[in-house]
Amino acid sequence: MISERLDALVGEMVDKGIQFEDAVHEFEKRFIARVLGHCDGSLTKTADTLGIHRNTLTRKMGEYKLRKRA
């Protein structure tokens, strides 16, 4: 089911001329924000869940202007 939804979304993005880099950045931003919320703003838990280093998470949060919840 998720494969079909993703395939439809990718098809729509291609039809609309969305650039690959823009699509990747938007997906990454939303994915990080969702996991960050799921982890109640804990950077350590978020980084562990995402499988990335905490410094990488912090850098990406700055890049995407994401803030941890208070």
PDB file of N, H, CA, C and O in Angstrom:
ATOM      1  N   MET A   1       0.811  -1.183   0.000  1.00  0.00           N
ATOM      2  CA  MET A   1       0.000   0.000   0.000  1.00  0.00           C
ATOM      3  C   MET A   1       0.864   1.261   0.000  1.00  0.00           C
ATOM      4  O   MET A   1       0.605   2.177  -0.781  1.00  0.00           O
ATOM      5  N   ILE A   2       1.878   1.330   0.853  1.00  0.00           N
ATOM      6  H   ILE A   2       2.089   0.586   1.488  1.00  0.00           H
ATOM      7  CA  ILE A   2       2.716   2.526   0.877  1.00  0.00           C
ATOM      8  C   ILE A   2       3.479   2.676  -0.437  1.00  0.00           C
ATOM      9  O   ILE A   2       3.732   3.789  -0.899  1.00  0.00           O
ATOM     10  N   SER A   3       3.837   1.548  -1.023  1.00  0.00           N
ATOM     11  H   SER A   3       3.631   0.645  -0.647  1.00  0.00           H
ATOM     12  CA  SER A   3       4.542   1.592  -2.306  1.00  0.00           C
ATOM     13  C   SER A   3       3.679   2.226  -3.384  1.00  0.00           C
ATOM     14  O   SER A   3       4.166   3.008  -4.202  1.00  0.00           O
ATOM     15  N   GLU A   4       2.400   1.886  -3.382  1.00  0.00           N
ATOM     16  H   GLU A   4       2.005   1.251  -2.718  1.00  0.00           H
ATOM     17  CA  GLU A   4       1.477   2.455  -4.372  1.00  0.00           C
ATOM     18  C   GLU A   4       1.285   3.951  -4.145  1.00  0.00           C
ATOM     19  O   GLU A   4       1.255   4.727  -5.101  1.00  0.00           O
ATOM     20  N   ARG A   5       1.157   4.357  -2.888  1.00  0.00           N
ATOM     21  H   ARG A   5       1.182   3.727  -2.111  1.00  0.00           H
ATOM     22  CA  ARG A   5       0.979   5.777  -2.562  1.00  0.00           C
ATOM     23  C   ARG A   5       2.215   6.575  -2.953  1.00  0.00           C
ATOM     24  O   ARG A   5       2.113   7.677  -3.493  1.00  0.00           O
ATOM     25  N   LEU A   6       3.384   6.002  -2.673  1.00  0.00           N
ATOM     26  H   LEU A   6       3.466   5.107  -2.235  1.00  0.00           H
ATOM     27  CA  LEU A   6       4.625   6.676  -3.019  1.00  0.00           C
ATOM     28  C   LEU A   6       4.789   6.763  -4.532  1.00  0.00           C
ATOM     29  O   LEU A   6       5.226   7.788  -5.056  1.00  0.00           O
ATOM     30  N   ASP A   7       4.445   5.704  -5.221  1.00  0.00           N
ATOM     31  H   ASP A   7       4.090   4.871  -4.796  1.00  0.00           H
ATOM     32  CA  ASP A   7       4.538   5.688  -6.677  1.00  0.00           C
ATOM     33  C   ASP A   7       3.633   6.762  -7.290  1.00  0.00           C
ATOM     34  O   ASP A   7       4.028   7.451  -8.230  1.00  0.00           O
ATOM     35  N   ALA A   8       2.420   6.898  -6.752  1.00  0.00           N
ATOM     36  H   ALA A   8       2.098   6.338  -5.989  1.00  0.00           H
ATOM     37  CA  ALA A   8       1.497   7.919  -7.247  1.00  0.00           C
ATOM     38  C   ALA A   8       2.037   9.323  -6.980  1.00  0.00           C
ATOM     39  O   ALA A   8       1.941  10.201  -7.837  1.00  0.00           O
ATOM     40  N   LEU A   9       2.597   9.529  -5.805  1.00  0.00           N
ATOM     41  H   LEU A   9       2.675   8.815  -5.109  1.00  0.00           H
ATOM     42  CA  LEU A   9       3.160  10.831  -5.459  1.00  0.00           C
ATOM     43  C   LEU A   9       4.338  11.173  -6.368  1.00  0.00           C
ATOM     44  O   LEU A   9       4.440  12.297  -6.859  1.00  0.00           O
ATOM     45  N   VAL A  10       5.210  10.219  -6.589  1.00  0.00           N
ATOM     46  H   VAL A  10       5.127   9.306  -6.191  1.00  0.00           H
ATOM     47  CA  VAL A  10       6.364  10.452  -7.471  1.00  0.00           C
ATOM     48  C   VAL A  10       5.869  10.775  -8.884  1.00  0.00           C
ATOM     49  O   VAL A  10       6.393  11.685  -9.526  1.00  0.00           O
ATOM     50  N   GLY A  11       4.888  10.053  -9.361  1.00  0.00           N
ATOM     51  H   GLY A  11       4.463   9.314  -8.839  1.00  0.00           H
ATOM     52  CA  GLY A  11       4.333  10.330 -10.681  1.00  0.00           C
ATOM     53  C   GLY A  11       3.779  11.736 -10.781  1.00  0.00           C
ATOM     54  O   GLY A  11       4.001  12.428 -11.774  1.00  0.00           O
ATOM     55  N   GLU A  12       3.057  12.160  -9.754  1.00  0.00           N
ATOM     56  H   GLU A  12       2.876  11.598  -8.947  1.00  0.00           H
ATOM     57  CA  GLU A  12       2.503  13.512  -9.723  1.00  0.00           C
ATOM     58  C   GLU A  12       3.610  14.563  -9.725  1.00  0.00           C
ATOM     59  O   GLU A  12       3.510  15.578 -10.414  1.00  0.00           O
ATOM     60  N   MET A  13       4.661  14.316  -8.954  1.00  0.00           N
ATOM     61  H   MET A  13       4.743  13.492  -8.394  1.00  0.00           H
ATOM     62  CA  MET A  13       5.766  15.274  -8.881  1.00  0.00           C
ATOM     63  C   MET A  13       6.493  15.381 -10.221  1.00  0.00           C
ATOM     64  O   MET A  13       6.862  16.473 -10.655  1.00  0.00           O
ATOM     65  N   VAL A  14       6.692  14.246 -10.862  1.00  0.00           N
ATOM     66  H   VAL A  14       6.393  13.359 -10.510  1.00  0.00           H
ATOM     67  CA  VAL A  14       7.354  14.245 -12.176  1.00  0.00           C
ATOM     68  C   VAL A  14       6.494  14.995 -13.186  1.00  0.00           C
ATOM     69  O   VAL A  14       7.003  15.789 -13.977  1.00  0.00           O
ATOM     70  N   ASP A  15       5.192  14.741 -13.156  1.00  0.00           N
ATOM     71  H   ASP A  15       4.778  14.096 -12.514  1.00  0.00           H
ATOM     72  CA  ASP A  15       4.278  15.422 -14.080  1.00  0.00           C
ATOM     73  C   ASP A  15       4.298  16.939 -13.878  1.00  0.00           C
ATOM     74  O   ASP A  15       4.138  17.698 -14.834  1.00  0.00           O
ATOM     75  N   LYS A  16       4.492  17.368 -12.651  1.00  0.00           N
ATOM     76  H   LYS A  16       4.622  16.752 -11.875  1.00  0.00           H
ATOM     77  CA  LYS A  16       4.511  18.802 -12.342  1.00  0.00           C
ATOM     78  C   LYS A  16       5.889  19.431 -12.514  1.00  0.00           C
ATOM     79  O   LYS A  16       6.047  20.636 -12.319  1.00  0.00           O
ATOM     80  N   GLY A  17       6.892  18.626 -12.880  1.00  0.00           N
ATOM     81  H   GLY A  17       6.764  17.647 -13.039  1.00  0.00           H
ATOM     82  CA  GLY A  17       8.223  19.153 -13.139  1.00  0.00           C
ATOM     83  C   GLY A  17       9.039  19.450 -11.889  1.00  0.00           C
ATOM     84  O   GLY A  17       9.962  20.263 -11.931  1.00  0.00           O
ATOM     85  N   ILE A  18       8.708  18.804 -10.781  1.00  0.00           N
ATOM     86  H   ILE A  18       7.958  18.144 -10.747  1.00  0.00           H
ATOM     87  CA  ILE A  18       9.468  19.004  -9.546  1.00  0.00           C
ATOM     88  C   ILE A  18      10.864  18.425  -9.737  1.00  0.00           C
ATOM     89  O   ILE A  18      11.019  17.294 -10.199  1.00  0.00           O
ATOM     90  N   GLN A  19      11.864  19.199  -9.383  1.00  0.00           N
ATOM     91  H   GLN A  19      11.738  20.117  -9.007  1.00  0.00           H
ATOM     92  CA  GLN A  19      13.253  18.761  -9.495  1.00  0.00           C
ATOM     93  C   GLN A  19      13.573  17.741  -8.408  1.00  0.00           C
ATOM     94  O   GLN A  19      13.022  17.807  -7.309  1.00  0.00           O
ATOM     95  N   PHE A  20      14.461  16.802  -8.712  1.00  0.00           N
ATOM     96  H   PHE A  20      14.909  16.749  -9.605  1.00  0.00           H
ATOM     97  CA  PHE A  20      14.839  15.737  -7.791  1.00  0.00           C
ATOM     98  C   PHE A  20      15.330  16.299  -6.460  1.00  0.00           C
ATOM     99  O   PHE A  20      14.893  15.854  -5.399  1.00  0.00           O
ATOM    100  N   GLU A  21      16.230  17.266  -6.513  1.00  0.00           N
ATOM    101  H   GLU A  21      16.585  17.627  -7.376  1.00  0.00           H
ATOM    102  CA  GLU A  21      16.807  17.826  -5.287  1.00  0.00           C
ATOM    103  C   GLU A  21      15.724  18.470  -4.408  1.00  0.00           C
ATOM    104  O   GLU A  21      15.747  18.328  -3.185  1.00  0.00           O
ATOM    105  N   ASP A  22      14.790  19.167  -5.030  1.00  0.00           N
ATOM    106  H   ASP A  22      14.770  19.282  -6.023  1.00  0.00           H
ATOM    107  CA  ASP A  22      13.701  19.780  -4.267  1.00  0.00           C
ATOM    108  C   ASP A  22      12.823  18.717  -3.602  1.00  0.00           C
ATOM    109  O   ASP A  22      12.398  18.885  -2.459  1.00  0.00           O
ATOM    110  N   ALA A  23      12.559  17.642  -4.309  1.00  0.00           N
ATOM    111  H   ALA A  23      12.905  17.506  -5.238  1.00  0.00           H
ATOM    112  CA  ALA A  23      11.743  16.563  -3.763  1.00  0.00           C
ATOM    113  C   ALA A  23      12.435  15.900  -2.579  1.00  0.00           C
ATOM    114  O   ALA A  23      11.808  15.634  -1.554  1.00  0.00           O
ATOM    115  N   VAL A  24      13.721  15.638  -2.725  1.00  0.00           N
ATOM    116  H   VAL A  24      14.230  15.854  -3.558  1.00  0.00           H
ATOM    117  CA  VAL A  24      14.486  14.997  -1.655  1.00  0.00           C
ATOM    118  C   VAL A  24      14.526  15.893  -0.423  1.00  0.00           C
ATOM    119  O   VAL A  24      14.321  15.417   0.693  1.00  0.00           O
ATOM    120  N   HIS A  25      14.785  17.179  -0.611  1.00  0.00           N
ATOM    121  H   HIS A  25      14.951  17.566  -1.518  1.00  0.00           H
ATOM    122  CA  HIS A  25      14.851  18.113   0.513  1.00  0.00           C
ATOM    123  C   HIS A  25      13.511  18.213   1.243  1.00  0.00           C
ATOM    124  O   HIS A  25      13.467  18.214   2.473  1.00  0.00           O
ATOM    125  N   GLU A  26      12.434  18.298   0.487  1.00  0.00           N
ATOM    126  H   GLU A  26      12.470  18.297  -0.512  1.00  0.00           H
ATOM    127  CA  GLU A  26      11.113  18.414   1.111  1.00  0.00           C
ATOM    128  C   GLU A  26      10.760  17.149   1.887  1.00  0.00           C
ATOM    129  O   GLU A  26      10.223  17.223   2.992  1.00  0.00           O
ATOM    130  N   PHE A  27      11.061  15.998   1.311  1.00  0.00           N
ATOM    131  H   PHE A  27      11.497  15.938   0.413  1.00  0.00           H
ATOM    132  CA  PHE A  27      10.806  14.737   2.004  1.00  0.00           C
ATOM    133  C   PHE A  27      11.620  14.660   3.287  1.00  0.00           C
ATOM    134  O   PHE A  27      11.092  14.320   4.345  1.00  0.00           O
ATOM    135  N   GLU A  28      12.905  14.976   3.189  1.00  0.00           N
ATOM    136  H   GLU A  28      13.334  15.252   2.329  1.00  0.00           H
ATOM    137  CA  GLU A  28      13.793  14.898   4.345  1.00  0.00           C
ATOM    138  C   GLU A  28      13.337  15.847   5.455  1.00  0.00           C
ATOM    139  O   GLU A  28      13.318  15.471   6.627  1.00  0.00           O
ATOM    140  N   LYS A  29      12.976  17.056   5.091  1.00  0.00           N
ATOM    141  H   LYS A  29      12.991  17.361   4.139  1.00  0.00           H
ATOM    142  CA  LYS A  29      12.513  18.045   6.067  1.00  0.00           C
ATOM    143  C   LYS A  29      11.281  17.533   6.805  1.00  0.00           C
ATOM    144  O   LYS A  29      11.225  17.593   8.033  1.00  0.00           O
ATOM    145  N   ARG A  30      10.309  17.036   6.074  1.00  0.00           N
ATOM    146  H   ARG A  30      10.355  16.987   5.077  1.00  0.00           H
ATOM    147  CA  ARG A  30       9.067  16.559   6.689  1.00  0.00           C
ATOM    148  C   ARG A  30       9.299  15.296   7.519  1.00  0.00           C
ATOM    149  O   ARG A  30       8.692  15.124   8.577  1.00  0.00           O
ATOM    150  N   PHE A  31      10.167  14.426   7.043  1.00  0.00           N
ATOM    151  H   PHE A  31      10.660  14.566   6.184  1.00  0.00           H
ATOM    152  CA  PHE A  31      10.461  13.185   7.765  1.00  0.00           C
ATOM    153  C   PHE A  31      11.127  13.505   9.094  1.00  0.00           C
ATOM    154  O   PHE A  31      10.749  12.962  10.132  1.00  0.00           O
ATOM    155  N   ILE A  32      12.121  14.391   9.059  1.00  0.00           N
ATOM    156  H   ILE A  32      12.428  14.832   8.216  1.00  0.00           H
ATOM    157  CA  ILE A  32      12.813  14.781  10.291  1.00  0.00           C
ATOM    158  C   ILE A  32      11.845  15.447  11.262  1.00  0.00           C
ATOM    159  O   ILE A  32      11.845  15.131  12.451  1.00  0.00           O
ATOM    160  N   ALA A  33      11.023  16.364  10.766  1.00  0.00           N
ATOM    161  H   ALA A  33      11.023  16.621   9.800  1.00  0.00           H
ATOM    162  CA  ALA A  33      10.064  17.059  11.627  1.00  0.00           C
ATOM    163  C   ALA A  33       9.104  16.074  12.286  1.00  0.00           C
ATOM    164  O   ALA A  33       8.793  16.211  13.469  1.00  0.00           O
ATOM    165  N   ARG A  34       8.639  15.096  11.542  1.00  0.00           N
ATOM    166  H   ARG A  34       8.892  14.984  10.581  1.00  0.00           H
ATOM    167  CA  ARG A  34       7.693  14.115  12.088  1.00  0.00           C
ATOM    168  C   ARG A  34       8.353  13.262  13.175  1.00  0.00           C
ATOM    169  O   ARG A  34       7.771  13.040  14.236  1.00  0.00           O
ATOM    170  N   VAL A  35       9.570  12.787  12.903  1.00  0.00           N
ATOM    171  H   VAL A  35      10.044  12.967  12.041  1.00  0.00           H
ATOM    172  CA  VAL A  35      10.269  11.960  13.895  1.00  0.00           C
ATOM    173  C   VAL A  35      10.624  12.799  15.119  1.00  0.00           C
ATOM    174  O   VAL A  35      10.537  12.309  16.246  1.00  0.00           O
ATOM    175  N   LEU A  36      11.017  14.034  14.920  1.00  0.00           N
ATOM    176  H   LEU A  36      11.088  14.432  14.006  1.00  0.00           H
ATOM    177  CA  LEU A  36      11.338  14.934  16.025  1.00  0.00           C
ATOM    178  C   LEU A  36      10.119  15.102  16.939  1.00  0.00           C
ATOM    179  O   LEU A  36      10.251  15.058  18.162  1.00  0.00           O
ATOM    180  N   GLY A  37       8.958  15.290  16.361  1.00  0.00           N
ATOM    181  H   GLY A  37       8.851  15.326  15.367  1.00  0.00           H
ATOM    182  CA  GLY A  37       7.733  15.394  17.144  1.00  0.00           C
ATOM    183  C   GLY A  37       7.403  14.096  17.861  1.00  0.00           C
ATOM    184  O   GLY A  37       6.975  14.100  19.015  1.00  0.00           O
ATOM    185  N   HIS A  38       7.607  12.991  17.166  1.00  0.00           N
ATOM    186  H   HIS A  38       7.955  12.988  16.229  1.00  0.00           H
ATOM    187  CA  HIS A  38       7.347  11.668  17.748  1.00  0.00           C
ATOM    188  C   HIS A  38       8.257  11.401  18.951  1.00  0.00           C
ATOM    189  O   HIS A  38       7.876  10.695  19.886  1.00  0.00           O
ATOM    190  N   CYS A  39       9.449  11.969  18.914  1.00  0.00           N
ATOM    191  H   CYS A  39       9.758  12.542  18.155  1.00  0.00           H
ATOM    192  CA  CYS A  39      10.433  11.789  19.996  1.00  0.00           C
ATOM    193  C   CYS A  39      10.375  12.928  21.007  1.00  0.00           C
ATOM    194  O   CYS A  39      11.303  13.107  21.796  1.00  0.00           O
ATOM    195  N   ASP A  40       9.289  13.701  20.985  1.00  0.00           N
ATOM    196  H   ASP A  40       8.535  13.556  20.343  1.00  0.00           H
ATOM    197  CA  ASP A  40       9.076  14.805  21.935  1.00  0.00           C
ATOM    198  C   ASP A  40      10.222  15.807  21.958  1.00  0.00           C
ATOM    199  O   ASP A  40      10.532  16.371  23.007  1.00  0.00           O
ATOM    200  N   GLY A  41      10.848  16.030  20.818  1.00  0.00           N
ATOM    201  H   GLY A  41      10.597  15.572  19.966  1.00  0.00           H
ATOM    202  CA  GLY A  41      11.891  17.032  20.706  1.00  0.00           C
ATOM    203  C   GLY A  41      13.275  16.579  21.131  1.00  0.00           C
ATOM    204  O   GLY A  41      14.223  17.362  21.072  1.00  0.00           O
ATOM    205  N   SER A  42      13.410  15.333  21.556  1.00  0.00           N
ATOM    206  H   SER A  42      12.640  14.697  21.603  1.00  0.00           H
ATOM    207  CA  SER A  42      14.718  14.829  21.977  1.00  0.00           C
ATOM    208  C   SER A  42      15.609  14.615  20.748  1.00  0.00           C
ATOM    209  O   SER A  42      15.311  13.794  19.880  1.00  0.00           O
ATOM    210  N   LEU A  43      16.703  15.371  20.701  1.00  0.00           N
ATOM    211  H   LEU A  43      16.944  16.038  21.406  1.00  0.00           H
ATOM    212  CA  LEU A  43      17.610  15.245  19.555  1.00  0.00           C
ATOM    213  C   LEU A  43      18.300  13.889  19.538  1.00  0.00           C
ATOM    214  O   LEU A  43      18.498  13.301  18.474  1.00  0.00           O
ATOM    215  N   THR A  44      18.663  13.398  20.705  1.00  0.00           N
ATOM    216  H   THR A  44      18.502  13.876  21.569  1.00  0.00           H
ATOM    217  CA  THR A  44      19.335  12.095  20.782  1.00  0.00           C
ATOM    218  C   THR A  44      18.421  10.985  20.296  1.00  0.00           C
ATOM    219  O   THR A  44      18.834  10.153  19.488  1.00  0.00           O
ATOM    220  N   LYS A  45      17.178  10.961  20.779  1.00  0.00           N
ATOM    221  H   LYS A  45      16.843  11.637  21.435  1.00  0.00           H
ATOM    222  CA  LYS A  45      16.231   9.931  20.353  1.00  0.00           C
ATOM    223  C   LYS A  45      15.905  10.065  18.871  1.00  0.00           C
ATOM    224  O   LYS A  45      15.785   9.066  18.162  1.00  0.00           O
ATOM    225  N   THR A  46      15.763  11.295  18.410  1.00  0.00           N
ATOM    226  H   THR A  46      15.861  12.107  18.985  1.00  0.00           H
ATOM    227  CA  THR A  46      15.456  11.524  16.994  1.00  0.00           C
ATOM    228  C   THR A  46      16.596  11.031  16.115  1.00  0.00           C
ATOM    229  O   THR A  46      16.363  10.329  15.130  1.00  0.00           O
ATOM    230  N   ALA A  47      17.817  11.390  16.462  1.00  0.00           N
ATOM    231  H   ALA A  47      18.006  11.959  17.262  1.00  0.00           H
ATOM    232  CA  ALA A  47      18.980  10.952  15.678  1.00  0.00           C
ATOM    233  C   ALA A  47      19.076   9.433  15.670  1.00  0.00           C
ATOM    234  O   ALA A  47      19.336   8.833  14.627  1.00  0.00           O
ATOM    235  N   ASP A  48      18.867   8.805  16.828  1.00  0.00           N
ATOM    236  H   ASP A  48      18.656   9.292  17.676  1.00  0.00           H
ATOM    237  CA  ASP A  48      18.916   7.341  16.898  1.00  0.00           C
ATOM    238  C   ASP A  48      17.833   6.717  16.027  1.00  0.00           C
ATOM    239  O   ASP A  48      18.090   5.749  15.311  1.00  0.00           O
ATOM    240  N   THR A  49      16.625   7.268  16.087  1.00  0.00           N
ATOM    241  H   THR A  49      16.416   8.055  16.668  1.00  0.00           H
ATOM    242  CA  THR A  49      15.519   6.741  15.295  1.00  0.00           C
ATOM    243  C   THR A  49      15.796   6.873  13.798  1.00  0.00           C
ATOM    244  O   THR A  49      15.490   5.974  13.015  1.00  0.00           O
ATOM    245  N   LEU A  50      16.379   8.005  13.419  1.00  0.00           N
ATOM    246  H   LEU A  50      16.628   8.735  14.055  1.00  0.00           H
ATOM    247  CA  LEU A  50      16.687   8.240  12.004  1.00  0.00           C
ATOM    248  C   LEU A  50      17.930   7.487  11.541  1.00  0.00           C
ATOM    249  O   LEU A  50      18.144   7.312  10.342  1.00  0.00           O
ATOM    250  N   GLY A  51      18.751   7.042  12.494  1.00  0.00           N
ATOM    251  H   GLY A  51      18.577   7.184  13.469  1.00  0.00           H
ATOM    252  CA  GLY A  51      19.993   6.340  12.144  1.00  0.00           C
ATOM    253  C   GLY A  51      21.079   7.277  11.654  1.00  0.00           C
ATOM    254  O   GLY A  51      21.906   6.909  10.821  1.00  0.00           O
ATOM    255  N   ILE A  52      21.068   8.521  12.192  1.00  0.00           N
ATOM    256  H   ILE A  52      20.396   8.821  12.869  1.00  0.00           H
ATOM    257  CA  ILE A  52      22.099   9.499  11.823  1.00  0.00           C
ATOM    258  C   ILE A  52      22.748  10.035  13.094  1.00  0.00           C
ATOM    259  O   ILE A  52      22.204   9.883  14.188  1.00  0.00           O
ATOM    260  N   HIS A  53      23.892  10.652  12.948  1.00  0.00           N
ATOM    261  H   HIS A  53      24.334  10.776  12.060  1.00  0.00           H
ATOM    262  CA  HIS A  53      24.599  11.238  14.086  1.00  0.00           C
ATOM    263  C   HIS A  53      23.852  12.486  14.553  1.00  0.00           C
ATOM    264  O   HIS A  53      23.235  13.190  13.753  1.00  0.00           O
ATOM    265  N   ARG A  54      23.917  12.744  15.840  1.00  0.00           N
ATOM    266  H   ARG A  54      24.418  12.173  16.490  1.00  0.00           H
ATOM    267  CA  ARG A  54      23.226  13.906  16.410  1.00  0.00           C
ATOM    268  C   ARG A  54      23.706  15.213  15.769  1.00  0.00           C
ATOM    269  O   ARG A  54      22.904  16.122  15.556  1.00  0.00           O
ATOM    270  N   ASN A  55      24.996  15.316  15.460  1.00  0.00           N
ATOM    271  H   ASN A  55      25.647  14.577  15.633  1.00  0.00           H
ATOM    272  CA  ASN A  55      25.510  16.522  14.808  1.00  0.00           C
ATOM    273  C   ASN A  55      24.915  16.696  13.410  1.00  0.00           C
ATOM    274  O   ASN A  55      24.642  17.817  12.983  1.00  0.00           O
ATOM    275  N   THR A  56      24.718  15.598  12.711  1.00  0.00           N
ATOM    276  H   THR A  56      24.940  14.687  13.058  1.00  0.00           H
ATOM    277  CA  THR A  56      24.097  15.652  11.387  1.00  0.00           C
ATOM    278  C   THR A  56      22.659  16.136  11.511  1.00  0.00           C
ATOM    279  O   THR A  56      22.202  16.959  10.718  1.00  0.00           O
ATOM    280  N   LEU A  57      21.947  15.619  12.515  1.00  0.00           N
ATOM    281  H   LEU A  57      22.318  14.950  13.160  1.00  0.00           H
ATOM    282  CA  LEU A  57      20.572  16.058  12.755  1.00  0.00           C
ATOM    283  C   LEU A  57      20.524  17.555  13.031  1.00  0.00           C
ATOM    284  O   LEU A  57      19.698  18.270  12.464  1.00  0.00           O
ATOM    285  N   THR A  58      21.399  18.023  13.893  1.00  0.00           N
ATOM    286  H   THR A  58      22.070  17.443  14.354  1.00  0.00           H
ATOM    287  CA  THR A  58      21.434  19.448  14.245  1.00  0.00           C
ATOM    288  C   THR A  58      21.712  20.307  13.012  1.00  0.00           C
ATOM    289  O   THR A  58      21.102  21.361  12.833  1.00  0.00           O
ATOM    290  N   ARG A  59      22.633  19.854  12.165  1.00  0.00           N
ATOM    291  H   ARG A  59      23.129  18.998  12.310  1.00  0.00           H
ATOM    292  CA  ARG A  59      22.957  20.589  10.941  1.00  0.00           C
ATOM    293  C   ARG A  59      21.755  20.643  10.004  1.00  0.00           C
ATOM    294  O   ARG A  59      21.441  21.691   9.440  1.00  0.00           O
ATOM    295  N   LYS A  60      21.089  19.503   9.845  1.00  0.00           N
ATOM    296  H   LYS A  60      21.345  18.652  10.303  1.00  0.00           H
ATOM    297  CA  LYS A  60      19.924  19.456   8.965  1.00  0.00           C
ATOM    298  C   LYS A  60      18.772  20.287   9.518  1.00  0.00           C
ATOM    299  O   LYS A  60      18.041  20.915   8.752  1.00  0.00           O
ATOM    300  N   MET A  61      18.602  20.298  10.826  1.00  0.00           N
ATOM    301  H   MET A  61      19.195  19.788  11.449  1.00  0.00           H
ATOM    302  CA  MET A  61      17.557  21.122  11.444  1.00  0.00           C
ATOM    303  C   MET A  61      17.823  22.597  11.150  1.00  0.00           C
ATOM    304  O   MET A  61      16.892  23.352  10.872  1.00  0.00           O
ATOM    305  N   GLY A  62      19.086  23.008  11.211  1.00  0.00           N
ATOM    306  H   GLY A  62      19.842  22.394  11.437  1.00  0.00           H
ATOM    307  CA  GLY A  62      19.437  24.388  10.876  1.00  0.00           C
ATOM    308  C   GLY A  62      19.174  24.685   9.410  1.00  0.00           C
ATOM    309  O   GLY A  62      18.655  25.746   9.064  1.00  0.00           O
ATOM    310  N   GLU A  63      19.531  23.752   8.563  1.00  0.00           N
ATOM    311  H   GLU A  63      19.953  22.890   8.844  1.00  0.00           H
ATOM    312  CA  GLU A  63      19.340  23.909   7.120  1.00  0.00           C
ATOM    313  C   GLU A  63      17.859  24.072   6.768  1.00  0.00           C
ATOM    314  O   GLU A  63      17.497  24.875   5.908  1.00  0.00           O
ATOM    315  N   TYR A  64      17.003  23.287   7.458  1.00  0.00           N
ATOM    316  H   TYR A  64      17.298  22.636   8.157  1.00  0.00           H
ATOM    317  CA  TYR A  64      15.569  23.306   7.174  1.00  0.00           C
ATOM    318  C   TYR A  64      14.791  24.230   8.124  1.00  0.00           C
ATOM    319  O   TYR A  64      13.563  24.305   8.065  1.00  0.00           O
ATOM    320  N   LYS A  65      15.525  24.929   8.998  1.00  0.00           N
ATOM    321  H   LYS A  65      16.522  24.868   9.046  1.00  0.00           H
ATOM    322  CA  LYS A  65      14.912  25.848   9.964  1.00  0.00           C
ATOM    323  C   LYS A  65      13.876  25.135  10.834  1.00  0.00           C
ATOM    324  O   LYS A  65      12.785  25.650  11.081  1.00  0.00           O
ATOM    325  N   LEU A  66      14.245  23.943  11.290  1.00  0.00           N
ATOM    326  H   LEU A  66      15.131  23.525  11.090  1.00  0.00           H
ATOM    327  CA  LEU A  66      13.390  23.171  12.190  1.00  0.00           C
ATOM    328  C   LEU A  66      13.823  23.432  13.626  1.00  0.00           C
ATOM    329  O   LEU A  66      15.013  23.575  13.907  1.00  0.00           O
ATOM    330  N   ARG A  67      12.864  23.493  14.519  1.00  0.00           N
ATOM    331  H   ARG A  67      11.898  23.377  14.290  1.00  0.00           H
ATOM    332  CA  ARG A  67      13.154  23.697  15.935  1.00  0.00           C
ATOM    333  C   ARG A  67      12.572  22.527  16.724  1.00  0.00           C
ATOM    334  O   ARG A  67      11.526  21.972  16.388  1.00  0.00           O
ATOM    335  N   LYS A  68      13.298  22.176  17.794  1.00  0.00           N
ATOM    336  H   LYS A  68      14.148  22.627  18.068  1.00  0.00           H
ATOM    337  CA  LYS A  68      12.754  21.117  18.655  1.00  0.00           C
ATOM    338  C   LYS A  68      11.657  21.719  19.526  1.00  0.00           C
ATOM    339  O   LYS A  68      11.673  22.907  19.848  1.00  0.00           O
ATOM    340  N   ARG A  69      10.718  20.879  19.892  1.00  0.00           N
ATOM    341  H   ARG A  69      10.705  19.914  19.630  1.00  0.00           H
ATOM    342  CA  ARG A  69       9.621  21.362  20.735  1.00  0.00           C
ATOM    343  C   ARG A  69      10.124  21.645  22.134  1.00  0.00           C
ATOM    344  O   ARG A  69      11.077  21.023  22.603  1.00  0.00           O
ATOM    345  N   ALA A  70       9.472  22.595  22.799  1.00  0.00           N
ATOM    346  H   ALA A  70       8.698  23.100  22.418  1.00  0.00           H
ATOM    347  CA  ALA A  70       9.862  22.957  24.158  1.00  0.00           C
ATOM    348  C   ALA A  70       9.342  21.939  25.149  1.00  0.00           C
ATOM    349  O   ALA A  70       9.571  22.074  26.351  1.00  0.00           O
TER     350      ALA A  70
END
